[in-house]
Amino acid sequence: MSSPFELTDDTPVYVISVAAQLSGLHPQTLRAYDRLGLVSPGRAAGRGRRYSVRDIVILREVQRLSQEEGVNLSGIKQILELKLAEQRSRLQLAQMHAEISQLQAELASTRAVAARLARLLRGRSDGADLVPVRDFSSAGIASPVDAAGQADDIWGTSSGR
């Protein structure tokens, strides 16, 4: 939320009596569903239950599954858990697709740079390096890379031996 006054579908605002009326269920039924873990409303400072719009939608679905489809509460709980798992999987899949798209764009950019460098290298006839390398020997300084290609560590000894 960007503002403390902004409400979302997950904002717990309805007291149990209002939630019961909006869902068409008795307040005792809502308490039982909370105990069973079918709906988990938020809590106010005094520990009173506060239901969100999303909670009301879930309560209506519980009622529909129970009355119209004849599903018992244990089955309803499994259905709700599976729906939640599916939503999480879809979100994760969407995030992975976005990451793959980003990586594909980066790969295409890297390939373009590599192709430009290859063209530059093929176009050079003087045999000079594309990136100039400092000649440490003429300055009387030991090279940070020895003849075996091992870099000196901070104490001046070659690493990787």
C-alpha positions as CSV (number, residue, x, y, z in Angstrom):
1,M,0.0,0.0,0.0
2,S,1.3,3.5,-0.8
3,S,-1.0,5.2,1.7
4,P,-2.4,4.1,5.0
5,F,-5.9,5.0,3.7
6,E,-5.7,2.9,0.6
7,L,-7.9,-0.2,0.7
8,T,-7.2,-3.4,-1.2
9,D,-9.2,-6.7,-1.5
10,D,-6.9,-8.0,1.3
11,T,-7.5,-5.1,3.7
12,P,-9.4,-6.5,6.8
13,V,-12.2,-4.0,7.5
14,Y,-15.4,-5.9,8.2
15,V,-16.4,-7.0,11.7
16,I,-17.8,-10.5,12.0
17,S,-21.5,-9.4,11.9
18,V,-21.0,-7.4,8.7
19,A,-19.0,-10.3,7.1
20,A,-21.7,-12.7,8.1
21,Q,-24.4,-10.6,6.5
22,L,-22.3,-10.1,3.3
23,S,-21.6,-13.8,3.0
24,G,-25.0,-15.0,4.0
25,L,-23.7,-17.1,6.9
26,H,-24.2,-17.0,10.6
27,P,-21.4,-15.4,12.7
28,Q,-21.0,-18.7,14.6
29,T,-20.4,-20.4,11.2
30,L,-17.7,-17.8,10.4
31,R,-16.0,-18.6,13.8
32,A,-16.1,-22.3,13.0
33,Y,-14.6,-21.8,9.6
34,D,-11.8,-19.7,11.2
35,R,-11.1,-22.5,13.7
36,L,-11.0,-25.0,10.8
37,G,-8.7,-22.8,8.8
38,L,-11.0,-22.3,5.9
39,V,-10.8,-18.5,6.3
40,S,-8.2,-16.7,8.3
41,P,-9.5,-13.1,9.0
42,G,-7.2,-10.4,10.3
43,R,-7.4,-9.3,13.9
44,A,-8.1,-5.9,15.4
45,A,-6.1,-4.5,18.3
46,G,-8.7,-6.1,20.7
47,R,-8.3,-9.4,18.9
48,G,-11.7,-9.1,17.2
49,R,-11.9,-10.7,13.7
50,R,-11.8,-8.4,10.7
51,Y,-12.7,-9.8,7.3
52,S,-11.5,-8.5,3.9
53,V,-13.3,-8.5,0.6
54,R,-11.2,-11.6,-0.4
55,D,-12.4,-13.3,2.8
56,I,-16.0,-12.6,1.9
57,V,-15.5,-14.1,-1.5
58,I,-13.9,-17.2,0.0
59,L,-16.8,-17.5,2.5
60,R,-19.3,-17.3,-0.4
61,E,-17.3,-20.0,-2.3
62,V,-17.3,-22.2,0.8
63,Q,-21.1,-21.8,1.1
64,R,-21.6,-22.6,-2.6
65,L,-19.4,-25.7,-2.5
66,S,-21.1,-26.9,0.6
67,Q,-24.7,-26.2,-0.4
68,E,-24.7,-26.6,-4.2
69,E,-22.0,-29.1,-4.8
70,G,-22.4,-31.1,-1.6
71,V,-18.7,-31.0,-0.7
72,N,-17.8,-31.5,3.0
73,L,-15.7,-29.0,4.9
74,S,-12.6,-31.2,4.6
75,G,-12.9,-31.4,0.8
76,I,-13.6,-27.6,0.7
77,K,-10.4,-27.0,2.6
78,Q,-8.4,-29.1,0.1
79,I,-10.1,-27.3,-2.8
80,L,-9.2,-23.9,-1.4
81,E,-5.6,-25.0,-0.7
82,L,-5.2,-26.3,-4.3
83,K,-6.6,-23.0,-5.7
84,L,-4.2,-21.0,-3.6
85,A,-1.3,-23.3,-4.7
86,E,-2.4,-22.8,-8.4
87,Q,-2.4,-19.1,-8.0
88,R,1.1,-19.1,-6.5
89,S,2.3,-21.4,-9.3
90,R,0.8,-19.1,-11.9
91,L,2.5,-16.1,-10.3
92,Q,5.9,-17.9,-10.1
93,L,5.5,-19.0,-13.8
94,A,4.8,-15.4,-14.9
95,Q,7.9,-14.2,-13.0
96,M,10.0,-16.9,-14.6
97,H,8.7,-15.9,-18.1
98,A,9.6,-12.3,-17.4
99,E,13.1,-13.4,-16.2
100,I,13.6,-15.6,-19.3
101,S,12.6,-12.7,-21.5
102,Q,15.1,-10.4,-19.8
103,L,17.8,-13.1,-20.1
104,Q,17.0,-13.6,-23.8
105,A,17.4,-9.8,-24.3
106,E,20.7,-9.8,-22.5
107,L,21.9,-12.8,-24.5
108,A,21.0,-11.1,-27.7
109,S,22.8,-7.9,-26.7
110,T,25.9,-10.0,-25.6
111,R,25.9,-11.8,-29.0
112,A,25.7,-8.5,-30.8
113,V,28.7,-7.2,-28.9
114,A,30.6,-10.4,-29.6
115,A,29.8,-10.2,-33.3
116,R,31.0,-6.5,-33.4
117,L,34.2,-7.5,-31.6
118,A,34.8,-10.4,-34.0
119,R,34.3,-8.1,-37.0
120,L,36.7,-5.6,-35.5
121,L,39.3,-8.4,-34.9
122,R,39.0,-9.7,-38.4
123,G,39.3,-6.2,-39.8
124,R,42.6,-5.5,-38.0
125,S,45.6,-6.3,-40.2
126,D,48.4,-4.8,-37.9
127,G,48.1,-7.7,-35.4
128,A,47.7,-5.2,-32.5
129,D,45.5,-6.1,-29.5
130,L,42.0,-4.7,-29.4
131,V,42.6,-3.8,-25.8
132,P,46.1,-2.4,-25.1
133,V,48.0,-4.4,-22.5
134,R,50.5,-2.5,-20.4
135,D,54.1,-3.7,-20.7
136,F,55.2,-4.0,-17.1
137,S,58.7,-5.2,-17.9
138,S,59.8,-1.9,-19.5
139,A,58.7,0.0,-16.4
140,G,60.6,-2.3,-14.1
141,I,57.4,-3.6,-12.5
142,A,56.7,-7.3,-12.0
143,S,53.7,-8.4,-14.1
144,P,50.5,-9.2,-12.0
145,V,50.2,-12.3,-14.2
146,D,53.1,-14.7,-14.4
147,A,54.1,-16.8,-17.5
148,A,51.7,-19.5,-16.5
149,G,48.8,-17.1,-16.5
150,Q,48.4,-17.1,-12.7
151,A,47.5,-13.8,-11.1
152,D,49.6,-12.7,-8.1
153,D,47.6,-12.3,-4.9
154,I,47.9,-9.3,-2.6
155,W,51.1,-10.7,-1.0
156,G,52.9,-11.0,-4.3
157,T,52.8,-14.8,-4.5
158,S,51.1,-16.5,-7.4
159,S,47.8,-18.1,-6.7
160,G,46.6,-21.5,-7.8
161,R,49.8,-23.4,-7.2
